[in-house]
Amino acid sequence: MSKKLEMYTAISGEVIRYPTPSKEVATFLARVIDAANNPRVTESELVDLVYGKENPILDQTILNHQGVVTRAAFNNPVFHVMTDLLSRKRVQVGTLDLEGHKARCTMTVTEAAKKLGVHPSAVRQAIYAKKLPAVKKGGMYYLDPRSVEQHHVKRPGPKSETMLEVAVGSSPKGSFRLKAPTFGRRDKVAGYVQGDVSRFQRVAVIFGPKGSLRMFILEPGEDENEVAFDKGYVRGRFDVVEKINNSRKASERWRTFAAE
C-alpha cells in the first residue's frame, strides 16, 4: 500500500508533496513550524535550528557543530519545507521582499528555455531541484530574468529535445508503466519512481486499473504534451501516434511492443 502524501504550499506557490515522515522527523518539523511562526524567534535562531545538530534529516557525523546537507537531505522534500519556512521567517522580519521578488519573476519557462538554449523540461527540472528560483502564478512557473541570466547549464546532447519526464508505479487505483530504450531514475515517492527518458524514437505507456487498461504509443513531437493517471505521468514534447482503449488489446500490444 502506498504511503499517504502530505502537502505543503511553499511561499513561491509550489505545492510540495511528501510521504508522512517518521515520528522523529515529524516532531522536528513541528518545532521548525512553531519557530517560523513565533515572532520572538529570530532569523538566525531559526537558521541554527534548521541546520543544527538536532535536524534528523541532515548528516550529523561530518561536523561537530552543525549538520551537513547531503544529496539525500537535499532530495528530501521535507528539507525544502524547512527551507521555505526560513523564507517565511525572512519575510516576517523584513529581510526578504517577497512581493518585490514576485514582481521580478516575469519570464516563462518557455522563454527561459529559449534563453538558455535547452528544452523547457530542463528548466522545470532545475526549478524542481531548487537550482532556479521561481514563483507559481495561475498554475504556471515564472522566473527572474536575472537568475536565468546567471544560471549555468550543462549543454544537452543533440537529441535532448526528445527528453521526457516520467513517473511510473502502482497504487490501489491502478498502475502506470513505461517501455522506453533508456530510463534515468531520480527519486521514488509513494510507490512511484520518477525519472527521465533522454532519447527515444518510440515509447509506450500502459495505465489504468486492472481490467480497464489503456495503452498509448508516443513519438517525438513539437508540442508539450502529457499523459497521466493517478500519480503516474509522462511529460514532454511528443505526439500520441496510437491509442488502444480496449484492455485486452492494450495488454496484447504491450507484450509485443519493442521500445526504440
CYANA upper distance limits for C-alpha pairs under 8 A (distance plus 0.5 A):
  1 MET  CA    171 SER  CA      7.27
  1 MET  CA    172 PRO  CA      7.52
  2 SER  CA    171 SER  CA      6.58
  2 SER  CA    172 PRO  CA      8.32
  2 SER  CA    190 ALA  CA      5.58
  2 SER  CA    191 GLY  CA      6.10
  3 LYS  CA     19 PRO  CA      6.37
  3 LYS  CA     20 THR  CA      7.51
  3 LYS  CA    190 ALA  CA      5.73
  3 LYS  CA    191 GLY  CA      8.12
  4 LYS  CA     19 PRO  CA      6.17
  4 LYS  CA     20 THR  CA      6.47
  4 LYS  CA    190 ALA  CA      7.78
  5 LEU  CA     17 ARG  CA      6.54
  5 LEU  CA     18 TYR  CA      5.72
  5 LEU  CA     19 PRO  CA      4.91
  5 LEU  CA     20 THR  CA      6.45
  5 LEU  CA    190 ALA  CA      7.72
  6 GLU  CA     17 ARG  CA      6.07
  6 GLU  CA     18 TYR  CA      5.75
  6 GLU  CA     19 PRO  CA      6.36
  6 GLU  CA     20 THR  CA      6.36
  7 MET  CA     15 VAL  CA      7.06
  7 MET  CA     16 ILE  CA      6.22
  7 MET  CA     17 ARG  CA      5.15
  7 MET  CA     18 TYR  CA      7.14
  8 TYR  CA     15 VAL  CA      6.15
  8 TYR  CA     16 ILE  CA      5.58
  8 TYR  CA     17 ARG  CA      6.98
  8 TYR  CA     81 VAL  CA      7.65
  9 THR  CA     13 GLY  CA      6.49
  9 THR  CA     14 GLU  CA      6.26
  9 THR  CA     15 VAL  CA      4.93
  9 THR  CA     16 ILE  CA      6.61
 10 ALA  CA     14 GLU  CA      5.77
 10 ALA  CA     15 VAL  CA      6.59
 10 ALA  CA     16 ILE  CA      7.38
 10 ALA  CA     81 VAL  CA      7.69
 10 ALA  CA     84 ASP  CA      6.64
 11 ILE  CA     84 ASP  CA      7.10
 11 ILE  CA     87 SER  CA      8.00
 11 ILE  CA     88 ARG  CA      7.44
 12 SER  CA    134 ALA  CA      7.21
 12 SER  CA    135 VAL  CA      4.82
 12 SER  CA    136 LYS  CA      6.32
 13 GLY  CA    135 VAL  CA      6.56
 13 GLY  CA    136 LYS  CA      5.35
 13 GLY  CA    137 LYS  CA      7.60
 14 GLU  CA    135 VAL  CA      7.70
 14 GLU  CA    136 LYS  CA      6.52
 16 ILE  CA     77 PRO  CA      7.27
 16 ILE  CA     81 VAL  CA      7.83
 17 ARG  CA     77 PRO  CA      7.64
 18 TYR  CA     77 PRO  CA      6.48
 18 TYR  CA     78 VAL  CA      7.32
 18 TYR  CA    189 VAL  CA      7.84
 19 PRO  CA    189 VAL  CA      7.64
 19 PRO  CA    190 ALA  CA      7.03
 20 THR  CA     26 ALA  CA      8.49
 21 PRO  CA     25 VAL  CA      6.35
 21 PRO  CA     26 ALA  CA      6.10
 22 SER  CA     26 ALA  CA      6.46
 23 LYS  CA     27 THR  CA      6.47
 24 GLU  CA     28 PHE  CA      6.87
 24 GLU  CA     56 PRO  CA      7.67
 25 VAL  CA     29 LEU  CA      6.53
 25 VAL  CA     55 ASN  CA      8.32
 25 VAL  CA     56 PRO  CA      6.68
 25 VAL  CA     57 ILE  CA      7.67
 26 ALA  CA     30 ALA  CA      6.68
 27 THR  CA     31 ARG  CA      7.04
 28 PHE  CA     32 VAL  CA      6.94
 28 PHE  CA     54 GLU  CA      8.40
 28 PHE  CA     55 ASN  CA      7.24
 28 PHE  CA     56 PRO  CA      8.16
 29 LEU  CA     33 ILE  CA      6.71
 29 LEU  CA     78 VAL  CA      8.49
 29 LEU  CA     82 MET  CA      7.69
 30 ALA  CA     34 ASP  CA      6.68
 31 ARG  CA     35 ALA  CA      6.63
 32 VAL  CA     36 ALA  CA      6.51
 32 VAL  CA     46 LEU  CA      7.83
 32 VAL  CA     49 LEU  CA      7.83
 32 VAL  CA     50 VAL  CA      7.57
 32 VAL  CA     82 MET  CA      7.35
 32 VAL  CA     85 LEU  CA      7.99
 33 ILE  CA     37 ASN  CA      6.76
 33 ILE  CA     82 MET  CA      8.42
 33 ILE  CA     85 LEU  CA      7.36
 34 ASP  CA     38 ASN  CA      6.56
 35 ALA  CA     39 PRO  CA      8.49
 35 ALA  CA     41 VAL  CA      6.43
 35 ALA  CA     46 LEU  CA      7.10
 36 ALA  CA     41 VAL  CA      7.75
 36 ALA  CA     46 LEU  CA      7.46
 36 ALA  CA     85 LEU  CA      6.44
 36 ALA  CA     86 LEU  CA      7.29
 36 ALA  CA     88 ARG  CA      7.53
 36 ALA  CA     89 LYS  CA      5.93
 37 ASN  CA     89 LYS  CA      7.88
 39 PRO  CA     92 GLN  CA      8.13
 41 VAL  CA     45 GLU  CA      6.80
 41 VAL  CA     46 LEU  CA      7.37
 42 THR  CA     46 LEU  CA      6.89
 42 THR  CA     89 LYS  CA      8.46
 42 THR  CA     93 VAL  CA      8.33
 43 GLU  CA     47 VAL  CA      6.71
 43 GLU  CA     86 LEU  CA      7.86
 43 GLU  CA     89 LYS  CA      6.69
 43 GLU  CA     90 ARG  CA      6.95
 43 GLU  CA     93 VAL  CA      7.89
 44 SER  CA     48 ASP  CA      6.65
 45 GLU  CA     49 LEU  CA      6.76
 46 LEU  CA     50 VAL  CA      6.66
 46 LEU  CA     86 LEU  CA      7.40
 47 VAL  CA     51 TYR  CA      6.54
 47 VAL  CA     52 GLY  CA      8.36
 47 VAL  CA     86 LEU  CA      7.56
 48 ASP  CA     52 GLY  CA      5.72
 49 LEU  CA     53 LYS  CA      8.40
 49 LEU  CA     54 GLU  CA      7.80
 49 LEU  CA     55 ASN  CA      7.82
 50 VAL  CA     55 ASN  CA      6.77
 50 VAL  CA     82 MET  CA      7.32
 50 VAL  CA     83 THR  CA      8.21
 51 TYR  CA     55 ASN  CA      7.23
 51 TYR  CA     58 LEU  CA      8.08
 51 TYR  CA     66 GLN  CA      6.72
 51 TYR  CA     67 GLY  CA      6.12
 51 TYR  CA     68 VAL  CA      7.81
 52 GLY  CA     65 HIS  CA      7.87
 52 GLY  CA     66 GLN  CA      5.06
 52 GLY  CA     67 GLY  CA      5.76
 53 LYS  CA     60 GLN  CA      6.73
 53 LYS  CA     65 HIS  CA      7.34
 53 LYS  CA     66 GLN  CA      5.46
 53 LYS  CA     67 GLY  CA      5.68
 54 GLU  CA     67 GLY  CA      8.37
 55 ASN  CA     67 GLY  CA      7.62
 56 PRO  CA     60 GLN  CA      8.44
 57 ILE  CA     73 ALA  CA      6.23
 57 ILE  CA     76 ASN  CA      8.44
 57 ILE  CA     79 PHE  CA      7.68
 58 LEU  CA     67 GLY  CA      5.75
 58 LEU  CA     68 VAL  CA      5.87
 58 LEU  CA     69 VAL  CA      5.91
 58 LEU  CA     70 THR  CA      7.32
 58 LEU  CA     73 ALA  CA      6.33
 59 ASP  CA     67 GLY  CA      5.96
 59 ASP  CA     68 VAL  CA      5.55
 59 ASP  CA     69 VAL  CA      7.09
 59 ASP  CA     70 THR  CA      7.12
 59 ASP  CA     73 ALA  CA      8.36
 60 GLN  CA     64 ASN  CA      8.21
 60 GLN  CA     66 GLN  CA      7.52
 60 GLN  CA     67 GLY  CA      5.28
 60 GLN  CA     68 VAL  CA      7.04
 61 THR  CA     67 GLY  CA      8.22
 62 ILE  CA     67 GLY  CA      7.97
 62 ILE  CA     68 VAL  CA      7.43
 63 LEU  CA     67 GLY  CA      7.04
 63 LEU  CA     68 VAL  CA      7.71
 69 VAL  CA     73 ALA  CA      6.05
 69 VAL  CA     74 PHE  CA      6.78
 70 THR  CA     74 PHE  CA      6.66
 71 ARG  CA     75 ASN  CA      6.59
 72 ALA  CA     76 ASN  CA      6.81
 73 ALA  CA     79 PHE  CA      7.01
 74 PHE  CA     79 PHE  CA      6.96
 74 PHE  CA     80 HIS  CA      8.01
 75 ASN  CA     79 PHE  CA      8.33
 75 ASN  CA    129 ALA  CA      8.38
 76 ASN  CA     80 HIS  CA      7.72
 77 PRO  CA     81 VAL  CA      6.97
 78 VAL  CA     82 MET  CA      6.89
 79 PHE  CA     83 THR  CA      6.84
 80 HIS  CA     84 ASP  CA      6.48
 81 VAL  CA     85 LEU  CA      6.78
 82 MET  CA     86 LEU  CA      6.99
 83 THR  CA     87 SER  CA      6.98
 84 ASP  CA     88 ARG  CA      6.84
 85 LEU  CA     89 LYS  CA      6.76
 86 LEU  CA     90 ARG  CA      6.80
 87 SER  CA     91 VAL  CA      6.84
 87 SER  CA     96 LEU  CA      7.77
 88 ARG  CA     92 GLN  CA      6.67
 89 LYS  CA     93 VAL  CA      6.73
 90 ARG  CA     94 GLY  CA      6.36
 90 ARG  CA     95 THR  CA      5.52
 90 ARG  CA     96 LEU  CA      5.62
 91 VAL  CA     95 THR  CA      6.61
 91 VAL  CA     96 LEU  CA      5.31
 91 VAL  CA     97 ASP  CA      6.89
 91 VAL  CA     98 LEU  CA      7.03
 97 ASP  CA    101 HIS  CA      6.69
 98 LEU  CA    102 LYS  CA      6.67
 99 GLU  CA    103 ALA  CA      6.59
100 GLY  CA    104 ARG  CA      6.82
101 HIS  CA    105 CYS  CA      6.98
101 HIS  CA    144 ASP  CA      8.32
102 LYS  CA    135 VAL  CA      7.07
104 ARG  CA    143 LEU  CA      8.24
104 ARG  CA    144 ASP  CA      5.92
104 ARG  CA    145 PRO  CA      8.18
105 CYS  CA    134 ALA  CA      7.40
105 CYS  CA    135 VAL  CA      7.39
105 CYS  CA    142 TYR  CA      5.80
105 CYS  CA    143 LEU  CA      4.93
105 CYS  CA    144 ASP  CA      4.55
105 CYS  CA    145 PRO  CA      7.48
106 THR  CA    142 TYR  CA      6.13
106 THR  CA    143 LEU  CA      6.44
106 THR  CA    144 ASP  CA      6.67
106 THR  CA    145 PRO  CA      7.66
107 MET  CA    111 GLU  CA      6.56
107 MET  CA    112 ALA  CA      6.87
107 MET  CA    142 TYR  CA      5.73
107 MET  CA    143 LEU  CA      5.47
107 MET  CA    144 ASP  CA      6.76
107 MET  CA    145 PRO  CA      6.48
108 THR  CA    112 ALA  CA      6.65
108 THR  CA    140 MET  CA      8.38
108 THR  CA    141 TYR  CA      6.94
108 THR  CA    142 TYR  CA      5.35
108 THR  CA    143 LEU  CA      6.89
109 VAL  CA    113 ALA  CA      6.56
109 VAL  CA    120 PRO  CA      6.49
109 VAL  CA    123 VAL  CA      6.91
109 VAL  CA    124 ARG  CA      7.60
109 VAL  CA    141 TYR  CA      6.97
109 VAL  CA    142 TYR  CA      7.00
109 VAL  CA    143 LEU  CA      7.82
110 THR  CA    114 LYS  CA      6.77
110 THR  CA    120 PRO  CA      6.07
111 GLU  CA    115 LYS  CA      6.68
112 ALA  CA    116 LEU  CA      6.62
112 ALA  CA    120 PRO  CA      8.18
112 ALA  CA    123 VAL  CA      7.63
112 ALA  CA    143 LEU  CA      8.12
112 ALA  CA    145 PRO  CA      8.18
112 ALA  CA    148 VAL  CA      7.01
113 ALA  CA    117 GLY  CA      6.22
113 ALA  CA    118 VAL  CA      5.52
113 ALA  CA    119 HIS  CA      6.19
113 ALA  CA    120 PRO  CA      5.54
113 ALA  CA    122 ALA  CA      8.11
113 ALA  CA    123 VAL  CA      6.59
114 LYS  CA    118 VAL  CA      6.99
114 LYS  CA    119 HIS  CA      8.26
115 LYS  CA    148 VAL  CA      8.33
115 LYS  CA    149 GLU  CA      8.47
116 LEU  CA    148 VAL  CA      8.03
116 LEU  CA    149 GLU  CA      8.49
116 LEU  CA    153 VAL  CA      8.03
117 GLY  CA    155 ARG  CA      8.47
118 VAL  CA    122 ALA  CA      6.93
118 VAL  CA    123 VAL  CA      7.98
118 VAL  CA    155 ARG  CA      7.90
118 VAL  CA    156 PRO  CA      7.63
118 VAL  CA    160 SER  CA      8.47
118 VAL  CA    161 GLU  CA      8.30
119 HIS  CA    123 VAL  CA      7.52
119 HIS  CA    160 SER  CA      7.63
119 HIS  CA    161 GLU  CA      6.24
120 PRO  CA    124 ARG  CA      6.88
121 SER  CA    125 GLN  CA      6.60
121 SER  CA    163 MET  CA      8.10
121 SER  CA    164 LEU  CA      8.09
121 SER  CA    165 GLU  CA      7.84
121 SER  CA    236 GLY  CA      7.13
122 ALA  CA    126 ALA  CA      6.75
123 VAL  CA    127 ILE  CA      6.79
123 VAL  CA    132 LEU  CA      8.31
124 ARG  CA    128 TYR  CA      6.64
125 GLN  CA    129 ALA  CA      6.49
126 ALA  CA    130 LYS  CA      6.64
126 ALA  CA    131 LYS  CA      5.48
126 ALA  CA    132 LEU  CA      5.96
127 ILE  CA    131 LYS  CA      6.37
127 ILE  CA    132 LEU  CA      5.34
127 ILE  CA    133 PRO  CA      6.71
127 ILE  CA    134 ALA  CA      7.11
132 LEU  CA    143 LEU  CA      8.25
132 LEU  CA    147 SER  CA      7.48
132 LEU  CA    148 VAL  CA      7.82
132 LEU  CA    151 HIS  CA      7.88
133 PRO  CA    143 LEU  CA      7.05
133 PRO  CA    144 ASP  CA      8.01
133 PRO  CA    147 SER  CA      7.85
134 ALA  CA    141 TYR  CA      6.64
134 ALA  CA    142 TYR  CA      5.98
134 ALA  CA    143 LEU  CA      5.10
134 ALA  CA    144 ASP  CA      7.48
135 VAL  CA    141 TYR  CA      6.08
135 VAL  CA    142 TYR  CA      5.94
135 VAL  CA    143 LEU  CA      7.12
136 LYS  CA    140 MET  CA      5.81
136 LYS  CA    141 TYR  CA      4.96
136 LYS  CA    142 TYR  CA      6.70
137 LYS  CA    141 TYR  CA      6.87
137 LYS  CA    142 TYR  CA      7.67
143 LEU  CA    147 SER  CA      7.86
143 LEU  CA    148 VAL  CA      7.71
144 ASP  CA    148 VAL  CA      7.01
145 PRO  CA    149 GLU  CA      6.57
146 ARG  CA    150 GLN  CA      6.82
147 SER  CA    151 HIS  CA      6.57
156 PRO  CA    160 SER  CA      6.11
159 LYS  CA    163 MET  CA      8.22
159 LYS  CA    198 SER  CA      8.17
159 LYS  CA    199 ARG  CA      6.64
160 SER  CA    198 SER  CA      6.74
160 SER  CA    199 ARG  CA      7.23
161 GLU  CA    237 ARG  CA      7.95
162 THR  CA    198 SER  CA      7.06
162 THR  CA    199 ARG  CA      6.14
162 THR  CA    200 PHE  CA      7.07
162 THR  CA    220 PRO  CA      6.35
162 THR  CA    236 GLY  CA      7.96
162 THR  CA    237 ARG  CA      6.95
162 THR  CA    238 PHE  CA      8.13
163 MET  CA    196 ASP  CA      7.29
163 MET  CA    197 VAL  CA      5.95
163 MET  CA    198 SER  CA      4.89
163 MET  CA    199 ARG  CA      6.38
163 MET  CA    200 PHE  CA      8.31
163 MET  CA    236 GLY  CA      7.10
163 MET  CA    237 ARG  CA      8.11
164 LEU  CA    196 ASP  CA      6.02
164 LEU  CA    197 VAL  CA      5.50
164 LEU  CA    198 SER  CA      7.04
164 LEU  CA    234 VAL  CA      7.01
164 LEU  CA    235 ARG  CA      6.05
164 LEU  CA    236 GLY  CA      5.34
164 LEU  CA    237 ARG  CA      7.83
165 GLU  CA    194 GLN  CA      8.14
165 GLU  CA    195 GLY  CA      6.61
165 GLU  CA    196 ASP  CA      5.28
165 GLU  CA    197 VAL  CA      7.14
165 GLU  CA    233 TYR  CA      8.33
165 GLU  CA    234 VAL  CA      6.10
165 GLU  CA    235 ARG  CA      5.58
165 GLU  CA    236 GLY  CA      6.92
166 VAL  CA    194 GLN  CA      6.14
166 VAL  CA    195 GLY  CA      5.81
166 VAL  CA    196 ASP  CA      6.23
166 VAL  CA    197 VAL  CA      7.82
166 VAL  CA    232 GLY  CA      7.90
166 VAL  CA    233 TYR  CA      6.07
166 VAL  CA    234 VAL  CA      4.95
166 VAL  CA    235 ARG  CA      7.00
167 ALA  CA    176 PHE  CA      8.31
167 ALA  CA    192 TYR  CA      6.42
167 ALA  CA    193 VAL  CA      5.83
167 ALA  CA    194 GLN  CA      4.70
167 ALA  CA    195 GLY  CA      6.85
167 ALA  CA    231 LYS  CA      7.78
167 ALA  CA    232 GLY  CA      5.33
167 ALA  CA    233 TYR  CA      5.72
167 ALA  CA    234 VAL  CA      7.11
168 VAL  CA    175 SER  CA      8.09
168 VAL  CA    176 PHE  CA      5.69
168 VAL  CA    177 ARG  CA      5.80
168 VAL  CA    178 LEU  CA      7.33
168 VAL  CA    192 TYR  CA      5.70
168 VAL  CA    193 VAL  CA      5.78
168 VAL  CA    194 GLN  CA      7.08
168 VAL  CA    232 GLY  CA      5.71
168 VAL  CA    233 TYR  CA      7.45
169 GLY  CA    175 SER  CA      6.23
169 GLY  CA    176 PHE  CA      6.01
169 GLY  CA    177 ARG  CA      6.92
169 GLY  CA    191 GLY  CA      6.35
169 GLY  CA    192 TYR  CA      4.73
169 GLY  CA    193 VAL  CA      6.63
169 GLY  CA    232 GLY  CA      7.15
170 SER  CA    174 GLY  CA      6.19
170 SER  CA    175 SER  CA      4.50
170 SER  CA    176 PHE  CA      6.76
170 SER  CA    191 GLY  CA      6.82
170 SER  CA    192 TYR  CA      7.04
170 SER  CA    232 GLY  CA      8.50
171 SER  CA    175 SER  CA      6.75
171 SER  CA    191 GLY  CA      7.50
173 LYS  CA    208 GLY  CA      8.04
173 LYS  CA    209 PRO  CA      6.39
173 LYS  CA    230 ASP  CA      7.62
174 GLY  CA    207 PHE  CA      7.71
174 GLY  CA    208 GLY  CA      5.60
174 GLY  CA    209 PRO  CA      4.38
174 GLY  CA    210 LYS  CA      6.85
174 GLY  CA    230 ASP  CA      8.24
175 SER  CA    206 ILE  CA      8.46
175 SER  CA    207 PHE  CA      5.88
175 SER  CA    208 GLY  CA      6.11
175 SER  CA    209 PRO  CA      6.93
175 SER  CA    229 PHE  CA      8.33
175 SER  CA    230 ASP  CA      8.48
175 SER  CA    232 GLY  CA      8.02
176 PHE  CA    205 VAL  CA      7.55
176 PHE  CA    206 ILE  CA      6.44
176 PHE  CA    207 PHE  CA      4.79
176 PHE  CA    208 GLY  CA      7.19
176 PHE  CA    229 PHE  CA      7.21
176 PHE  CA    232 GLY  CA      5.88
176 PHE  CA    233 TYR  CA      7.82
177 ARG  CA    205 VAL  CA      6.05
177 ARG  CA    206 ILE  CA      5.86
177 ARG  CA    207 PHE  CA      6.73
178 LEU  CA    203 VAL  CA      7.79
178 LEU  CA    204 ALA  CA      6.25
178 LEU  CA    205 VAL  CA      5.00
178 LEU  CA    206 ILE  CA      7.11
179 LYS  CA    203 VAL  CA      6.15
179 LYS  CA    204 ALA  CA      5.68
179 LYS  CA    205 VAL  CA      6.92
179 LYS  CA    258 ALA  CA      8.06
179 LYS  CA    259 ALA  CA      6.27
180 ALA  CA    197 VAL  CA      7.69
180 ALA  CA    200 PHE  CA      7.55
180 ALA  CA    202 ARG  CA      7.93
180 ALA  CA    203 VAL  CA      5.45
180 ALA  CA    204 ALA  CA      7.40
180 ALA  CA    259 ALA  CA      5.47
180 ALA  CA    260 GLU  CA      7.30
181 PRO  CA    197 VAL  CA      8.38
181 PRO  CA    199 ARG  CA      8.14
181 PRO  CA    200 PHE  CA      7.01
181 PRO  CA    203 VAL  CA      8.15
181 PRO  CA    259 ALA  CA      5.99
181 PRO  CA    260 GLU  CA      6.13
182 THR  CA    197 VAL  CA      6.12
182 THR  CA    198 SER  CA      7.33
182 THR  CA    199 ARG  CA      7.57
182 THR  CA    200 PHE  CA      8.25
183 PHE  CA    195 GLY  CA      7.04
183 PHE  CA    196 ASP  CA      6.15
183 PHE  CA    197 VAL  CA      5.39
183 PHE  CA    198 SER  CA      7.85
184 GLY  CA    195 GLY  CA      5.68
184 GLY  CA    196 ASP  CA      5.49
184 GLY  CA    197 VAL  CA      6.82
184 GLY  CA    198 SER  CA      8.22
185 ARG  CA    193 VAL  CA      7.44
185 ARG  CA    194 GLN  CA      6.53
185 ARG  CA    195 GLY  CA      4.70
185 ARG  CA    196 ASP  CA      7.12
186 ARG  CA    193 VAL  CA      8.01
186 ARG  CA    194 GLN  CA      6.10
186 ARG  CA    195 GLY  CA      5.33
186 ARG  CA    196 ASP  CA      8.19
187 ASP  CA    193 VAL  CA      6.36
187 ASP  CA    194 GLN  CA      5.70
187 ASP  CA    195 GLY  CA      7.39
188 LYS  CA    192 TYR  CA      5.98
188 LYS  CA    193 VAL  CA      4.79
188 LYS  CA    194 GLN  CA      6.38
189 VAL  CA    193 VAL  CA      6.98
189 VAL  CA    194 GLN  CA      8.11
192 TYR  CA    231 LYS  CA      7.60
192 TYR  CA    232 GLY  CA      7.43
200 PHE  CA    219 GLU  CA      8.18
200 PHE  CA    220 PRO  CA      7.99
200 PHE  CA    260 GLU  CA      6.52
201 GLN  CA    219 GLU  CA      6.28
201 GLN  CA    220 PRO  CA      7.02
201 GLN  CA    259 ALA  CA      8.47
201 GLN  CA    260 GLU  CA      5.84
202 ARG  CA    217 ILE  CA      7.34
202 ARG  CA    218 LEU  CA      6.10
202 ARG  CA    219 GLU  CA      5.30
202 ARG  CA    220 PRO  CA      7.97
202 ARG  CA    259 ALA  CA      6.44
202 ARG  CA    260 GLU  CA      5.73
203 VAL  CA    217 ILE  CA      6.31
203 VAL  CA    218 LEU  CA      5.84
203 VAL  CA    219 GLU  CA      7.26
203 VAL  CA    259 ALA  CA      5.78
203 VAL  CA    260 GLU  CA      7.21
204 ALA  CA    215 MET  CA      7.48
204 ALA  CA    216 PHE  CA      6.18
204 ALA  CA    217 ILE  CA      4.91
204 ALA  CA    218 LEU  CA      6.56
204 ALA  CA    254 TRP  CA      8.09
204 ALA  CA    257 PHE  CA      8.02
204 ALA  CA    259 ALA  CA      7.62
205 VAL  CA    215 MET  CA      6.09
205 VAL  CA    216 PHE  CA      5.91
205 VAL  CA    217 ILE  CA      7.07
206 ILE  CA    213 LEU  CA      7.11
206 ILE  CA    214 ARG  CA      6.05
206 ILE  CA    215 MET  CA      4.73
206 ILE  CA    216 PHE  CA      7.02
206 ILE  CA    250 ALA  CA      7.91
206 ILE  CA    254 TRP  CA      7.77
207 PHE  CA    213 LEU  CA      5.99
207 PHE  CA    214 ARG  CA      6.05
207 PHE  CA    215 MET  CA      7.05
207 PHE  CA    229 PHE  CA      7.20
208 GLY  CA    212 SER  CA      6.47
208 GLY  CA    213 LEU  CA      5.24
208 GLY  CA    214 ARG  CA      6.90
208 GLY  CA    229 PHE  CA      7.21
209 PRO  CA    213 LEU  CA      6.61
211 GLY  CA    247 SER  CA      6.41
211 GLY  CA    248 ARG  CA      8.31
212 SER  CA    246 ASN  CA      7.85
212 SER  CA    247 SER  CA      5.61
213 LEU  CA    245 ASN  CA      7.44
213 LEU  CA    246 ASN  CA      7.50
213 LEU  CA    247 SER  CA      4.97
213 LEU  CA    248 ARG  CA      8.30
213 LEU  CA    250 ALA  CA      7.02
213 LEU  CA    251 SER  CA      7.95
214 ARG  CA    243 LYS  CA      7.94
214 ARG  CA    244 ILE  CA      6.18
214 ARG  CA    245 ASN  CA      5.16
214 ARG  CA    246 ASN  CA      7.06
214 ARG  CA    247 SER  CA      6.50
214 ARG  CA    250 ALA  CA      6.27
215 MET  CA    243 LYS  CA      6.45
215 MET  CA    244 ILE  CA      5.60
215 MET  CA    245 ASN  CA      7.13
215 MET  CA    250 ALA  CA      5.76
215 MET  CA    251 SER  CA      8.33
215 MET  CA    253 ARG  CA      8.44
215 MET  CA    254 TRP  CA      7.78
216 PHE  CA    240 VAL  CA      6.95
216 PHE  CA    241 VAL  CA      8.02
216 PHE  CA    242 GLU  CA      6.10
216 PHE  CA    243 LYS  CA      5.16
216 PHE  CA    244 ILE  CA      6.86
217 ILE  CA    240 VAL  CA      6.36
217 ILE  CA    241 VAL  CA      6.28
217 ILE  CA    242 GLU  CA      5.60
217 ILE  CA    243 LYS  CA      7.20
218 LEU  CA    238 PHE  CA      6.66
218 LEU  CA    239 ASP  CA      6.07
218 LEU  CA    240 VAL  CA      5.16
218 LEU  CA    241 VAL  CA      6.26
218 LEU  CA    242 GLU  CA      7.80
219 GLU  CA    238 PHE  CA      5.91
219 GLU  CA    239 ASP  CA      5.90
219 GLU  CA    240 VAL  CA      7.14
219 GLU  CA    241 VAL  CA      7.21
220 PRO  CA    237 ARG  CA      6.57
220 PRO  CA    238 PHE  CA      4.75
220 PRO  CA    239 ASP  CA      6.62
221 GLY  CA    237 ARG  CA      5.65
221 GLY  CA    238 PHE  CA      4.48
221 GLY  CA    239 ASP  CA      5.54
222 GLU  CA    237 ARG  CA      6.22
222 GLU  CA    238 PHE  CA      7.18
222 GLU  CA    239 ASP  CA      8.40
223 ASP  CA    236 GLY  CA      8.45
223 ASP  CA    237 ARG  CA      5.67
223 ASP  CA    238 PHE  CA      7.07
223 ASP  CA    239 ASP  CA      8.21
224 GLU  CA    235 ARG  CA      7.83
224 GLU  CA    236 GLY  CA      5.72
224 GLU  CA    237 ARG  CA      4.91
224 GLU  CA    238 PHE  CA      7.22
225 ASN  CA    235 ARG  CA      6.32
225 ASN  CA    236 GLY  CA      6.07
225 ASN  CA    237 ARG  CA      6.31
225 ASN  CA    238 PHE  CA      6.65
225 ASN  CA    239 ASP  CA      7.89
226 GLU  CA    233 TYR  CA      7.45
226 GLU  CA    234 VAL  CA      6.18
226 GLU  CA    235 ARG  CA      4.98
226 GLU  CA    236 GLY  CA      7.17
227 VAL  CA    233 TYR  CA      6.04
227 VAL  CA    234 VAL  CA      5.92
227 VAL  CA    235 ARG  CA      7.24
228 ALA  CA    232 GLY  CA      6.11
228 ALA  CA    233 TYR  CA      4.57
228 ALA  CA    234 VAL  CA      6.99
229 PHE  CA    233 TYR  CA      6.78
244 ILE  CA    249 LYS  CA      7.39
244 ILE  CA    250 ALA  CA      5.99
245 ASN  CA    249 LYS  CA      8.33
245 ASN  CA    250 ALA  CA      7.20
246 ASN  CA    250 ALA  CA      6.38
247 SER  CA    251 SER  CA      6.74
248 ARG  CA    252 GLU  CA      6.85
249 LYS  CA    253 ARG  CA      6.56
250 ALA  CA    254 TRP  CA      6.53
251 SER  CA    255 ARG  CA      6.86
252 GLU  CA    256 THR  CA      7.13
253 ARG  CA    257 PHE  CA      6.46
